[in-house]
Amino acid sequence: MTPTIHNTLVLIPARSGSKGVPKKNSKPFAGGASITERAVILAKSIFPVEKIIVSTDDKELQEISRNEKVLVRERPLELANDHVGMMEVIIDAILYTQSDAAFLLLMQPTSPFREKGLILKAMEIFQSNDEAVVSVCEPSSNPYFTMFKENNGYIEKFMNSGAVRRQDVETIYDVNGMIYLFNISALMKASWTEFTKIRPLVIPRWQSLDIDTEEDWWLAETISKNYPGSSD
């Protein structure tokens, strides 16, 4: 079995609290809709509304999501603090919907440059024995050469391959948080970080921006307003 628009549950997690950018999930982005609304609208362009759920403790986002006719999980307070992992939110949403979906697409609002084509591509490359497809990008530098750790007051390479040329080391990717497409059966058994069959969806680095700080927000708005083809 592979993902389709009818056997995939779409989860958009959007809690109200944020230390890096206050209310980032509900504030207007680039003079328009919030990043959560953008995620909902994008999801609706592909999936039936009954397959889309917004998990949030934000009353404004709950109302907006209901107006968009998607499912709403009024996230309990114990799942809306800084110490809760995404796996807990995912499992809560799956159990809340009691969905018979075989796959789950996680769309974090903080990736404002996600596009319909990338989601469809993730579904297309997902093979029947895969546990997940995860969006990645090539890092700006290779950790075999640029990452160091401290040891007794000095620094030394964090990873040492013995290679002297960048082209001689194995390919490295950054997981960018834009698209996670999971096999739900595998997800209910273990965290996705323990999966051994994760297929990469490689996307451009500029498009991989994940908003976590005020600087990220400024950069994302700047790209959105000025970079050709940056809008959905």
C-alpha positions as a Markdown table, in Angstrom:
| # | Residue | x | y | z |
|---|---|---|---|---|
| 1 | Met | 0.0 | 0.0 | 0.0 |
| 2 | Thr | 1.1 | 3.5 | -0.8 |
| 3 | Pro | -0.2 | 7.0 | 0.2 |
| 4 | Thr | -3.3 | 8.5 | -1.5 |
| 5 | Ile | -5.4 | 11.5 | -0.8 |
| 6 | His | -8.0 | 9.2 | 0.7 |
| 7 | Asn | -5.8 | 7.0 | 3.0 |
| 8 | Thr | -3.7 | 9.8 | 4.4 |
| 9 | Leu | -4.5 | 11.8 | 7.5 |
| 10 | Val | -3.0 | 15.3 | 7.5 |
| 11 | Leu | -1.9 | 16.8 | 10.8 |
| 12 | Ile | -1.2 | 20.6 | 11.2 |
| 13 | Pro | 0.2 | 21.2 | 14.8 |
| 14 | Ala | -0.1 | 24.8 | 15.9 |
| 15 | Arg | 0.2 | 25.5 | 19.6 |
| 16 | Ser | -0.2 | 29.1 | 20.9 |
| 17 | Gly | 3.0 | 29.4 | 22.9 |
| 18 | Ser | 6.3 | 30.3 | 21.3 |
| 19 | Lys | 9.4 | 31.7 | 22.9 |
| 20 | Gly | 11.4 | 32.5 | 19.7 |
| 21 | Val | 8.6 | 34.3 | 17.9 |
| 22 | Pro | 5.5 | 35.1 | 20.1 |
| 23 | Lys | 2.3 | 33.8 | 18.6 |
| 24 | Lys | 4.1 | 32.9 | 15.4 |
| 25 | Asn | 1.5 | 30.3 | 14.4 |
| 26 | Ser | -1.3 | 32.9 | 14.4 |
| 27 | Lys | 0.3 | 36.3 | 13.5 |
| 28 | Pro | -0.1 | 37.5 | 9.9 |
| 29 | Phe | 2.8 | 36.4 | 7.6 |
| 30 | Ala | 4.1 | 38.8 | 4.9 |
| 31 | Gly | 1.0 | 40.9 | 5.2 |
| 32 | Gly | -1.4 | 38.0 | 4.6 |
| 33 | Ala | -2.7 | 34.9 | 6.3 |
| 34 | Ser | -0.9 | 33.3 | 9.2 |
| 35 | Ile | 1.4 | 30.5 | 8.6 |
| 36 | Thr | -1.2 | 28.1 | 10.0 |
| 37 | Glu | -3.8 | 29.3 | 7.7 |
| 38 | Arg | -1.4 | 28.9 | 4.8 |
| 39 | Ala | -0.8 | 25.3 | 5.8 |
| 40 | Val | -4.6 | 24.6 | 6.0 |
| 41 | Ile | -5.3 | 26.2 | 2.6 |
| 42 | Leu | -2.5 | 24.2 | 1.0 |
| 43 | Ala | -3.7 | 20.9 | 2.6 |
| 44 | Lys | -7.2 | 21.6 | 1.4 |
| 45 | Ser | -5.9 | 22.0 | -2.2 |
| 46 | Ile | -4.9 | 18.3 | -2.1 |
| 47 | Phe | -6.9 | 16.4 | 0.6 |
| 48 | Pro | -10.6 | 16.2 | 1.6 |
| 49 | Val | -11.4 | 18.4 | 4.6 |
| 50 | Glu | -12.3 | 15.4 | 6.6 |
| 51 | Lys | -8.7 | 14.1 | 6.3 |
| 52 | Ile | -7.2 | 17.3 | 7.7 |
| 53 | Ile | -6.9 | 18.0 | 11.4 |
| 54 | Val | -5.5 | 21.1 | 13.2 |
| 55 | Ser | -4.2 | 20.4 | 16.7 |
| 56 | Thr | -4.0 | 23.6 | 18.7 |
| 57 | Asp | -4.8 | 25.2 | 22.0 |
| 58 | Asp | -5.1 | 28.6 | 20.3 |
| 59 | Lys | -8.8 | 29.7 | 20.3 |
| 60 | Glu | -8.4 | 32.0 | 17.3 |
| 61 | Leu | -6.8 | 29.2 | 15.3 |
| 62 | Gln | -9.5 | 26.8 | 16.4 |
| 63 | Glu | -12.2 | 29.1 | 15.0 |
| 64 | Ile | -10.3 | 29.8 | 11.8 |
| 65 | Ser | -9.8 | 26.1 | 11.2 |
| 66 | Arg | -13.5 | 25.3 | 11.8 |
| 67 | Asn | -14.4 | 28.0 | 9.3 |
| 68 | Glu | -12.2 | 26.2 | 6.9 |
| 69 | Lys | -14.3 | 23.1 | 7.6 |
| 70 | Val | -11.3 | 21.0 | 8.7 |
| 71 | Leu | -11.2 | 18.9 | 11.9 |
| 72 | Val | -10.0 | 20.6 | 15.1 |
| 73 | Arg | -8.3 | 19.0 | 18.1 |
| 74 | Glu | -8.6 | 21.3 | 21.0 |
| 75 | Arg | -5.2 | 20.4 | 22.3 |
| 76 | Pro | -5.2 | 19.8 | 26.1 |
| 77 | Leu | -2.9 | 21.9 | 28.2 |
| 78 | Glu | -0.6 | 19.0 | 29.0 |
| 79 | Leu | 0.2 | 18.7 | 25.3 |
| 80 | Ala | 0.7 | 22.4 | 24.7 |
| 81 | Asn | 3.9 | 23.2 | 26.6 |
| 82 | Asp | 7.6 | 23.4 | 25.7 |
| 83 | His | 8.4 | 20.0 | 27.1 |
| 84 | Val | 6.0 | 18.0 | 25.0 |
| 85 | Gly | 7.5 | 16.2 | 22.0 |
| 86 | Met | 5.9 | 16.0 | 18.6 |
| 87 | Met | 5.4 | 12.3 | 18.8 |
| 88 | Glu | 3.0 | 12.8 | 21.7 |
| 89 | Val | 1.0 | 15.3 | 19.7 |
| 90 | Ile | 0.9 | 13.0 | 16.7 |
| 91 | Ile | -0.3 | 10.0 | 18.6 |
| 92 | Asp | -2.9 | 12.2 | 20.4 |
| 93 | Ala | -4.3 | 13.3 | 17.0 |
| 94 | Ile | -4.4 | 9.8 | 15.5 |
| 95 | Leu | -6.3 | 8.5 | 18.6 |
| 96 | Tyr | -8.6 | 11.5 | 18.7 |
| 97 | Thr | -9.7 | 11.2 | 15.0 |
| 98 | Gln | -10.1 | 7.4 | 15.3 |
| 99 | Ser | -9.1 | 7.5 | 11.6 |
| 100 | Asp | -8.6 | 4.4 | 9.5 |
| 101 | Ala | -5.9 | 6.1 | 7.5 |
| 102 | Ala | -2.8 | 4.2 | 6.8 |
| 103 | Phe | -0.5 | 7.2 | 6.5 |
| 104 | Leu | 0.0 | 10.5 | 8.3 |
| 105 | Leu | 1.3 | 13.7 | 6.7 |
| 106 | Leu | 2.8 | 16.1 | 9.2 |
| 107 | Met | 2.7 | 19.7 | 8.0 |
| 108 | Gln | 4.3 | 22.0 | 10.5 |
| 109 | Pro | 3.2 | 25.6 | 9.9 |
| 110 | Thr | 6.7 | 26.9 | 10.4 |
| 111 | Ser | 7.7 | 25.9 | 6.9 |
| 112 | Pro | 6.1 | 28.7 | 4.9 |
| 113 | Phe | 7.6 | 27.6 | 1.5 |
| 114 | Arg | 6.1 | 24.2 | 1.3 |
| 115 | Glu | 4.4 | 23.6 | -2.1 |
| 116 | Lys | 1.7 | 21.3 | -3.4 |
| 117 | Gly | 4.2 | 19.7 | -5.8 |
| 118 | Leu | 6.5 | 18.7 | -3.0 |
| 119 | Ile | 3.7 | 17.0 | -1.1 |
| 120 | Leu | 2.6 | 15.1 | -4.2 |
| 121 | Lys | 6.2 | 14.1 | -4.8 |
| 122 | Ala | 6.5 | 12.7 | -1.3 |
| 123 | Met | 3.5 | 10.6 | -1.9 |
| 124 | Glu | 4.7 | 9.5 | -5.3 |
| 125 | Ile | 8.2 | 8.3 | -4.1 |
| 126 | Phe | 6.8 | 6.5 | -1.0 |
| 127 | Gln | 7.2 | 2.8 | -1.7 |
| 128 | Ser | 5.2 | 0.0 | -0.1 |
| 129 | Asn | 7.9 | -1.2 | 2.3 |
| 130 | Asp | 8.9 | 2.3 | 3.4 |
| 131 | Glu | 8.3 | 3.6 | 6.9 |
| 132 | Ala | 8.5 | 7.3 | 6.0 |
| 133 | Val | 9.4 | 9.9 | 3.5 |
| 134 | Val | 11.1 | 13.0 | 5.1 |
| 135 | Ser | 12.1 | 16.3 | 3.4 |
| 136 | Val | 15.8 | 17.1 | 3.6 |
| 137 | Cys | 18.2 | 19.5 | 2.0 |
| 138 | Glu | 21.9 | 19.5 | 1.5 |
| 139 | Pro | 23.7 | 21.3 | 4.4 |
| 140 | Ser | 25.6 | 24.5 | 3.8 |
| 141 | Ser | 28.8 | 22.7 | 4.9 |
| 142 | Asn | 29.8 | 19.1 | 5.5 |
| 143 | Pro | 30.0 | 18.1 | 9.2 |
| 144 | Tyr | 32.9 | 15.9 | 8.5 |
| 145 | Phe | 35.0 | 19.0 | 8.0 |
| 146 | Thr | 33.2 | 21.8 | 9.9 |
| 147 | Met | 31.9 | 20.3 | 13.2 |
| 148 | Phe | 34.3 | 20.2 | 16.1 |
| 149 | Lys | 33.9 | 19.3 | 19.8 |
| 150 | Glu | 35.8 | 20.5 | 22.8 |
| 151 | Asn | 38.1 | 18.2 | 24.6 |
| 152 | Asn | 40.3 | 19.3 | 27.5 |
| 153 | Gly | 40.3 | 23.0 | 26.4 |
| 154 | Tyr | 41.0 | 22.2 | 22.7 |
| 155 | Ile | 38.7 | 21.4 | 19.8 |
| 156 | Glu | 38.8 | 18.3 | 17.7 |
| 157 | Lys | 36.7 | 17.0 | 14.8 |
| 158 | Phe | 33.3 | 15.7 | 15.9 |
| 159 | Met | 33.3 | 13.1 | 13.1 |
| 160 | Asn | 36.5 | 11.9 | 11.4 |
| 161 | Ser | 36.3 | 10.0 | 8.1 |
| 162 | Gly | 40.0 | 10.3 | 7.2 |
| 163 | Ala | 39.0 | 11.9 | 3.9 |
| 164 | Val | 40.7 | 15.0 | 2.7 |
| 165 | Arg | 38.3 | 16.0 | -0.1 |
| 166 | Arg | 34.6 | 16.8 | 0.4 |
| 167 | Gln | 33.6 | 14.5 | -2.5 |
| 168 | Asp | 35.2 | 11.6 | -0.8 |
| 169 | Val | 32.8 | 11.6 | 2.2 |
| 170 | Glu | 29.3 | 10.1 | 2.3 |
| 171 | Thr | 26.3 | 12.2 | 1.4 |
| 172 | Ile | 24.9 | 14.1 | 4.4 |
| 173 | Tyr | 21.4 | 15.7 | 4.6 |
| 174 | Asp | 19.7 | 18.2 | 7.0 |
| 175 | Val | 16.2 | 17.2 | 8.0 |
| 176 | Asn | 14.3 | 20.5 | 7.5 |
| 177 | Gly | 10.9 | 19.8 | 9.1 |
| 178 | Met | 8.9 | 20.7 | 6.0 |
| 179 | Ile | 7.3 | 17.3 | 5.1 |
| 180 | Tyr | 7.0 | 14.2 | 7.1 |
| 181 | Leu | 5.0 | 11.4 | 5.6 |
| 182 | Phe | 4.7 | 8.4 | 7.9 |
| 183 | Asn | 3.3 | 4.9 | 7.8 |
| 184 | Ile | 1.0 | 5.0 | 10.8 |
| 185 | Ser | 1.4 | 1.3 | 11.6 |
| 186 | Ala | 5.2 | 1.8 | 11.9 |
| 187 | Leu | 4.7 | 5.1 | 13.8 |
| 188 | Met | 2.5 | 3.4 | 16.5 |
| 189 | Lys | 5.3 | 1.0 | 17.2 |
| 190 | Ala | 8.3 | 3.4 | 17.5 |
| 191 | Ser | 9.4 | 7.0 | 17.1 |
| 192 | Trp | 10.2 | 7.9 | 13.5 |
| 193 | Thr | 13.8 | 8.6 | 14.5 |
| 194 | Glu | 14.2 | 4.8 | 15.1 |
| 195 | Phe | 13.0 | 4.0 | 11.6 |
| 196 | Thr | 15.4 | 2.2 | 9.2 |
| 197 | Lys | 13.5 | 2.8 | 6.0 |
| 198 | Ile | 13.2 | 6.5 | 5.6 |
| 199 | Arg | 13.3 | 7.8 | 2.1 |
| 200 | Pro | 14.6 | 11.4 | 1.5 |
| 201 | Leu | 12.8 | 14.1 | -0.4 |
| 202 | Val | 15.5 | 16.5 | -1.4 |
| 203 | Ile | 14.5 | 20.2 | -1.7 |
| 204 | Pro | 16.4 | 23.4 | -2.3 |
| 205 | Arg | 18.0 | 24.9 | 0.8 |
| 206 | Trp | 16.4 | 28.3 | 0.5 |
| 207 | Gln | 13.0 | 26.6 | 0.5 |
| 208 | Ser | 13.8 | 24.6 | 3.6 |
| 209 | Leu | 13.7 | 27.6 | 6.0 |
| 210 | Asp | 12.0 | 26.7 | 9.2 |
| 211 | Ile | 10.8 | 29.6 | 11.4 |
| 212 | Asp | 12.1 | 29.4 | 14.9 |
| 213 | Thr | 13.5 | 32.8 | 15.7 |
| 214 | Glu | 12.7 | 36.5 | 14.9 |
| 215 | Glu | 15.6 | 36.4 | 12.5 |
| 216 | Asp | 14.0 | 33.4 | 10.7 |
| 217 | Trp | 10.7 | 35.3 | 10.5 |
| 218 | Trp | 12.3 | 38.3 | 9.0 |
| 219 | Leu | 14.2 | 36.2 | 6.5 |
| 220 | Ala | 11.1 | 34.2 | 5.5 |
| 221 | Glu | 9.1 | 37.4 | 4.9 |
| 222 | Thr | 12.0 | 38.9 | 2.9 |
| 223 | Ile | 12.2 | 35.8 | 0.7 |
| 224 | Ser | 8.4 | 35.7 | 0.3 |
| 225 | Lys | 8.3 | 39.3 | -0.8 |
| 226 | Asn | 11.3 | 39.3 | -3.1 |
| 227 | Tyr | 12.3 | 35.8 | -4.3 |
| 228 | Pro | 10.7 | 34.8 | -7.6 |
| 229 | Gly | 8.6 | 31.7 | -7.3 |
| 230 | Ser | 8.7 | 31.7 | -3.5 |
| 231 | Ser | 4.9 | 31.9 | -3.0 |
| 232 | Asp | 2.6 | 28.8 | -3.1 |
